Amino acid sequence: MKRKRRGRVVILHLAIAYPFAGVVWQLLHHLIGFRSLGLDVYYFENHGAWVYDAVRESLVADPKQNVDTLARVFKRFGFEDRWAFFDAEHNDYLGMSRERCDRLLADADVVINLCGATRSRPERRMRCLAYLESDPGALGVAIESKEPRALEIAAVHDVFFTYAANLGASDCRLATGGLKWHRTRPPVVMEEWRREAGGLEPDKFTTVGTWENKGFDVQIAGETYYWSKHVNFRDVLEVARRAGQPIELATNLNSGPDYERALRGGFTFRPVVPMSLDLDAYRQYIFQSRGEFTVAKDLYVRTRSGWFSDRSVCYLAAGRPVVTQKTGFEKYVPEGRGLVGFDDADGAVAAIQRVNADYAGHCRAARESAAEYFDANKVLDEMAEILGL
């Protein structure tokens, strides 16, 4: 048994701003995971931005609905008096007081800027401010281009972590920006994804997400790398029909050429809202899936980043096989059983058929893979060691 760690950790994130279940679970896996190591853990959200109303599909100034939703989540998981949100519109602190937040940030052994969601002021020094990059690519490129905002991020943070497991390797096109990156993996709290045994065998592969993301495309050597999955999904829109396998996409695509092609190719669609706004509905959707079928963002694939999805680790932990596009992750996490990678449409069809040929075996292997490579107790303990906790 590993020794218990000691120290105080404050995590910064954007779960109140974007209260989708996948985002909230990402935060919870870190909060619960660090706490299980014996650490004193708090949450503070201070990005100064409006919050997203998923029903209206727009940013709104009043954070009350989102704050109330997350307050119930924090209470449920034992963080009732350990969270705060800075409402910049009204210059108000919700949850913990301004004074307590200031003390926590000053006294914490480590403050972790999860997703790089918070812009820390240069004059606010902390004992250790760690940058945890879940969406790699943009920062390193911006630093090499000497963009002022990126240079400021590099200057105020002390330690850098990334989900780009292949960053720095000879076959990875992402820039390091001259930073010392610690490569890590998305953690999952295994106990939260334990399914009850028995029940009918699910028939549909699924995935959950936005069809087209905008705003964070990257230019490398004059070439555009898209921060979006839709360009890669277009290459596999006949896979469901060819593999004879029902595949459902829970996404916001509901019309247009891509939608029509996907329907002809055997895919079905489900609105991502409201299911994706409820932690339990989201988890149950994964439990009731045969597995996940998905692609990765163009930026992660063509750069050979080694990135892996924090949503996919939930499928794996739930004992649901994952069929996903290779990004270079396969150099670090074995694939072929439970987790099966592909490079193109032919490979995707073969991967699905491979899973279906021994479905029960791939389900067992999926959870074993999650336990070996993504268990929060292991992933966050490695991070805590690097941080000196």
WOBEL-V790870 format. One line per field, one symbol per residue. phi: phi as a letter, one per 20 degrees, with the letter a starting at -180 (. if undefined). burial: I if it has 16 or more other ideal C-beta (glycine too) atoms within 10 Angstrom, else O. A space follows every 50 residues. Layout:
BEGIN
phi=???
burial=???
END
This chain:
BEGIN
phi=.fffecqdcdddacfffcefgffffgfgfeffffffeoeedccbdbdmdf deeffflbfcfeegfffffffffffgdndgdcbbceeffdlcddnffgff ffffffeffbddefmlfdeefgfeecgbddddeedfpfffffffelfgff ffgffeedccdbeefdfnffedefeemmeeeeeccfecegffceeffnnf ffddfbbcrefcecocfcdclmdedeebeffeffecfdfgffemcfcdde beebangfffffffenecccgfdegfecgfffffffgeefrdcbddfgge ffelfnfcefffffggffmdgddbffcofffccgcpcndcebdbffffff fffffffbffffffffffffffdcggfeffffffffeme
burial=OOOOIOIIIIIIIIIIIIIIIIIIIIIIIIIIIIIIIOIOIIIIIIIOII IIOIOOOOOOOOIOOIIOIIIOIIOOIOIOOIIIIIIOOOOOIIIIOOOI IOOIIOOIIIIIIIIIIIOIOOOOOIOIIIIIIIIIIIIIIIIOOOOOOI OOIIOIIOIIIIIIIIIIIOOIIIIIIOIOIIIIIIIIIIOIIOIOOOOO OOOIIIIIIOIOIOOOIIOIOOOOIIIIIIIIIOOIIIIIOIIOIIIIII IIIOOOOOIOOIOOIIIOIOOIOOOIIIIOOIIOIIIIIIIIIIIIIIII IIIIIIIIIIIIIIIIIIIIIIIIIIIIIIIOIOIOIIIIIIOOIOIIIO IIOIIIOOOOOIIOIIIOIIOOIIIIOIIIIOIIOOIOI
END
